[in-house]
Amino acid sequence: MLSLVCFFSALFIAQANGQTHDELSRQYTYSVQLDSQRNYTMFYSYVKELSILRIAVLVQTTGWGGLGISPTGQMPGSDVAIGWLDSSGKTFLQDRYAFARTTPRFDASQDWKLKGSSEEGGFTTLQFERALETCDEEDIAINFGDTINLIYSYHSEDPMDNEFFLQHQFQGSKVVNLFGQPENPRSLLPGVQFLDIVNLNVSVPSKDTTYLCTLKEIPKVIQNRTHYIVKVAIQISPESARHVHHAILYLCEGIDLTGHPSV
């Protein structure tokens, strides 16, 4: 049985010419791959003088695509934009609020502003912008410098008669710094030492949620001198990204690690 959810009609503009990944890269300051299959790419720039974010998504679909700002990385409480091009070439973009794990409700204040679109070669491009602060209770304020939980979703088909659409076929989340994404942070911090703490060849059991706890000993050369931690960043391989929800790092003292299997 097909699952259906309801949407209202929204703003539309005429279809523009298709744009490639390279063309979008030249228009925007940063880009990030949101899924491990490389089907959903987001491009973005921060315009300081206007206090807005300009965003483009390039999605391998000819149906609808969605992008949202989430307080937790989950759907409830998210501020979302959903858009598509219909068979006549008109583009629709809707600002919605996901109050639960159900159809996001139409936001009375449409604060995601459509700027361009295209559908070509099996890919849909949507370009839009949003102010950091909209003064809308159903929007999430974006604080300069903060990392943001983004959620994304898409379907291979357009909504039915521009009001009903099929539930997403693909979805996920990713934490992104919308104000900058240095490709290689090591090159930006000369003289700083790096310590990689990794888990290799982890078997994921076939159940909904698994918590993996491991102990890693900090090298003696670091333990025996005073050091300052200036940055912590999680590194997740593309193959593992779809399985990982979050990671927490603790520093523990006074624990005897002798014989512990994970050390």
N, C-alpha and C positions, 0 to 999 in steps of 0.2 A: 504494500500500500504506500502511495506517495505521501510524504509529509508536506503540507502547505502552510505558508505563513502569509500574512496580509501586509501590504504596504500602501500608502497613499501615493498619488502622483506628485511630481515635484518639478523643479526647474529643469528646462532643457535648452540645449543650443545645437547648432548644426554641427555635423561631423567634420573634423579637420583631417588633413592628410596624415597617414601613418608615420610614426617616429620610431627610430631604432634605439637600441640601448646606447650606442655611441652618441647619437644626437642628444638624447636626454642627459647623458653625462656631461656634455658641454654646456647645457643650460643650467644645471644645478651643481651646488658645491660638493655634496656628498651623495653616496649611494650605499645601500645595504641590501643583501639578499635575505629575505625574511624566512624562506623555507629551504630545507636541505635538497629538494628536488630542483631548485633554481627555476621555479615557475612563477615566482612572485618577487619582483624587485621594486624597492622604493628609492626614489631620488628626492633630495630635499635641500633647501637653503633657508637660512635665517636672515631676515631683512631687519637689521637692528633699528634703522631709523623709523620703520613703520611698526615695529614690534609684532611681526607676523612670520609665520612659517609657510613657505611655498613647497608644495609636495606634488610629486607625480608617482603613480604606480603603473608598472608594466606587468601585466598578468597574462599568463598563457591560457586564455579562455576567450570565448566569444559570447559568454553569458555575463552575469553580474559579478562584481567584485566589491569587497568591503574592507575598510581599514578603521581601526578604533584605538582610542586612548583608554587604557584600563588602569584602575587603582591597584589591581592585584595580578594582572596577566590572565584573568578569567573574564568571562562575558558579563556577569552582573556588575552594574555600576559603570559600564563603559559608555563613552561618548563616541559614536560611530558615524562614519560616512559610507554610504552604499551607492554605487553607480553602475550604469550600463548604457549601451547604445542599442536602440531598437532596430527593427528591420528597415525602417525608413531613414536611418542615420541620425535620428534625434538622440541626444544624450540626456540622461536623467541623473541627478545627484541628490541624495536625501541625507539630511542631518537627523540622527535618531539617538535615543537613549535606551540602553539595554538595562532595564530594571531587574531582570531575572534571566534565567536560561530559557527564554522564549522570545517571541517576536519583539524586537526593539520598537518602542513607540515613537511616533513622529514627533519631532521637537518643534514647538511653536516658533522658536527662534532658529532660523536656518543660518548657522554660522560657518559651515563649511562652504566656501564660495568656489563654484566651478569656473575654471579658466580655460579649459581645452580638453580635447578628447580625440581618439581615433580607434579604429578597429581594422586590423590588417594582418594577413598572414597567420591567423589563429591567435593573435595577441590583441588585448585591449589596453589602451593607455588612457588614464584619467589624470587630469591636472587640476589642482585646487589649492586653496590657501585658507589659513585660519589664524585669527589673532591669538596671541598667547593668553590674553584675558578677555573673555566675552561678556562677563557679568550675567551669564545665563546659569541658573541653578542646575540645569541638566547637562552642562558642559564641565569638563575638567580643566581647571586653570593649569597652564604650563609655566613653571618657574624657570627663569633663565639658568642654564647650567645643569639642571636636573636630568638624570636619566629617566626614561619613560617606558612603561610597559605598553607595548603595542600588540594588538590582536589583529589578525587578518583572516579573511575567508573568501571563497569564491565558488561559483557553480558554472557548469558548461552551458547552461541555457539562460536565456533572458527571462525576466519575470513574465507571468501571464497577464495580458492586457494592462501592463504597467501598474498593477495593483497587487497581484499575487505572484510569489516566486517560490521556487523549490528550496528547501533547506540546504545549506551549504554542503558541498561534497568534500571540500578541503578547508582546513582551518588550523590555526596555530598561534603562537605568541613569541615575542622576542623583546628583550630589553635593549633600548637604543638611546644613545645620547644625540638628541636632535640638534645640538649646537656644535657638533664636531665629532668626527670619527677618524683619528689618526690611524693610518694603516699599520705602522710599526712603532709602537710606543717606546721600544728599546732604543731606537735611534734618536728619540727626543730627550733622553735622560742620560747624558754622558756621565760616566763615573758612578752610576747607580748599579748596585748588584741586583741580580734577579734570581729568585728561587722558584723553580717550577715544582708544584706538588701535584702529581698525576695518579690516576687510577687506570690501570691497563687491563684489557681483556676481561671486562666485567660482564657476567652473564645476567641478563635481565629476565626475571621470572614472568610467567604468563598470568599476571594479576594486575589489578588496576593501579595500585600504589605500592612502591617499594622504597624503603629508606636504607641507603647504603652508608654505613659508618666505618671509616678507616682511620688508623693512627699513623702519622708519619713523623719521624724524628728530624728535627732541624739539625743541620750539620754542626759539628762541634766548633768549627771555625767561626760560626755565627753566634753560638751559645756563649763562647768565652769572651766576647767583646760586646760593648754597647752598640746597638744598631737601632735605627729608626725606620719604621715602615711608612713609606710615603704614598704607596698606592697598592691596592689589591684588585686584581682582575681575574674573572673566571675564563678559562679556556675550554671550549667544548668543540670537539671535532664535528664536521658537517654531518657525518654518519650518525652521530649520537644526539644531535640537537633535538630531534623530534621526540626523544625519550626523556629528556631532562626538563624538569619544571623549575627547580631552584637548587642552590647550593649554599651551605653555611660553613664558614671557617671559624674554628675556635682555637685559641692558644691556651694550652693546658700546662701547668707546672706541677712538679712533684709526683708525676706518675711513673711507676716502674714499667718500662716497656720491654723488659727482658722476656724473650720467648713469645712476644705477641706476634701472631701470624701475619698481620698486615704491615709490620714495620720492616 
